[in-house]
Amino acid sequence: NRTQSKREEIIFLIFKQLKEMEFPIKRPDQLREWHIQKLVTRWVEEKLSPATIQNRLSIARAFAGWIGKPGMVRKSDQYVSDPKYVTRSANADHDHSWHAQGIDKDAMIAMISAYDPYVGRQLRIMSAFGLRREEAVMFKPHRADQGDYIIVRDGTKGGRERSVPIEHPWQRNTLDEAKTSVLRVNGHIGPPDRDLKQALRRFNYVLERHGVTRNGLGITSHGLRHERLCCAFRGT
């Protein structure tokens, strides 16, 4: 559902921007390859990130196939004078962890937990196992627990299941605490009276209220994933 919604949003954006540039299209099959060139030029001038441009081109490529024009959308570097505009960096350019920004992770999560125990629990799970936001919101501790590791299923990118080892007692304690808060085997750690969209909205609201944003304290919930992965790399 999220993928479909994102594709819909970008496809409508493409036609909206073409209209703004005085290239209105009345029918989807009127889309041409030179329209894509105009769009990429605009996106580069707007200084959009390479990841954003590539994502939009990927959706445009899928759309071209749907309207019977497969192959119309070329590789991203064929639309720019310098490949750097559309080349993603495989490495983070700086440490995104909370620790690197001088934030006491445990104190911050404790403060958030006092305001909203569900979001606090989701943050502790993110911190313990390096989960992404949606993975934490949809996390089912009873089903995930496999003894010396957890299985992450719901909310993963592309629906790809993965395992995360339990290497430290505090990880086990965090998981067990999450299990005590959920009565049903298939229960998740989010608020039971909210669907996924509502739970994510609540998650974002609570973090923003406590300054956990790039424009606030300079951190995001994803920084907990960075922190766990960095610790795992260092063996701590």
LOSEFI-354678 format. One record per residue (C-alpha): x, y, z; residue in one letter. Coordinates in steps of 0.05 Angstrom, whole numbers, plus 5000, padded with zeros to 4 digits. Layout:
N
XYZA...
***
This chain:
236
500050005000N505650485017R509150334950T502750444911Q501351094947S508451344935K508151174861R501451524854E504252144888E510352174842I506452044778I501652614794F507653054812L510852904744I504653144706F503753734752K510853974742Q510453884666L504254324666K507954844708E513454834655M508254934601E508654224575F501454014592P499653294576I492353104565K493252354561R498351914597P500851604532D503052294508Q508952264556L515452294516R522752174532E524352914524W519253064578H523552644625I529753044605Q526153694623K524053404690L531053164708V533953834690T528954174736R530353684793W537853804787V536754554788E532454464850E538454104881K534553474897L538652904924S541152354877P536851854915A530552274904T531952364830I533451624820Q527151434857N522851884814R526051614751L524750904774S517451064783I517251414715A520550804685R515150344713A509750824689F512750824619A512050074617G504750114639W503150584580I506550124530G513150494525K518350044560P525350304553G523151024543M526251254609V533851184604R539051094658K539551694704S546651894684D544451984612Q540252594631Y545753004665V552353324648S555653054710D553952364740P554952644811K547952954806Y544752264803V549851814838T548151584907R553651534958S554150844990A557251135053N554251605104A557652285103D557352355178H555351985241D547752035248H547451705317S544552055378W551051975415H554852365361A550052955371Q551152955446G544252665463I543452205523D539551645489K537051315551D534851965584A531252185520M527651525512I525651535585A522652225577M518852015515I516451375550S513551795606A509452175555Y507651585511D509650885533P508150585465Y512851045428V518050955483G517650205475R518350265400Q524650695409L527650185457R526549635406I529650065352M535650195397S536449465416A535949155348F537249705297G530149685269L527150195222R521250615244R515750195212E519149545233E518849795305A511650035302V509449365273M514148945316F510948305345K515648085401P512747395413H513247195340R519947525331A523447175390D527346575365Q531646475427G538546745409D536047195352Y529747545328I526247515261I524148175232V518248095184R513148655185D514949325157G521449115125T523749405059K520949005002G517848515052G524648175060R525247785125E531747835163R534647595229S538148005282V542447655335P541347755410I548447865433E547648245498H543448145561P540348845554W537648645486Q534248035517R531548465573N528748965523T525348415483L522448085545D519748745569E516348845502A513348145507K510248295575T506648895545S503348475490V498347945510L497147605443R502247195405V500747605342N500248255380G504848845363H507849355410I503949945380G497450215408P492049685394P486750195377D490750505320R492050255250D499050315219L497950995189K495251275254Q500850955294A506251245249L502951925253R502951875329R510251645329F512252255287N508152735330Y511252485396V518352535370L517153225340E514153455407R520653255441H525253575389G527452925356V527853225287T533553465242R531354185253N530454075327G535953695363L539153485298G537152755306I531752285280T529251605303S533451295247H539551525286G538150965335L539050465278R545650795259H547850755332E546250015339R549549835273L555750225292C555949885360C555149205327A560949365281F565249545341R562848925379G559649315436T
***
